[in-house]
Amino acid sequence: MPIVTIQQFLRAVAQKRELAKRITDAFSDVYGADPVSGQVLFQEVGQEK
């Protein structure tokens, strides 16, 4: 399973969890891999004012 890195502005924890679940499910479905073998990493950047 791959390692997916997402760069984004600040988001709620619940949103990040849902996104990570959907990405993991998609890779698992397409690659037929065990979902626990993948990693989804979030790199949050501050939003400019």
Secondary structure, 3 states (H helix, E strand, C coil): CCEEEEEEECCCHHHHHHHHHHHHHHHHHHHCCCHHHCEEEEEEECCCC
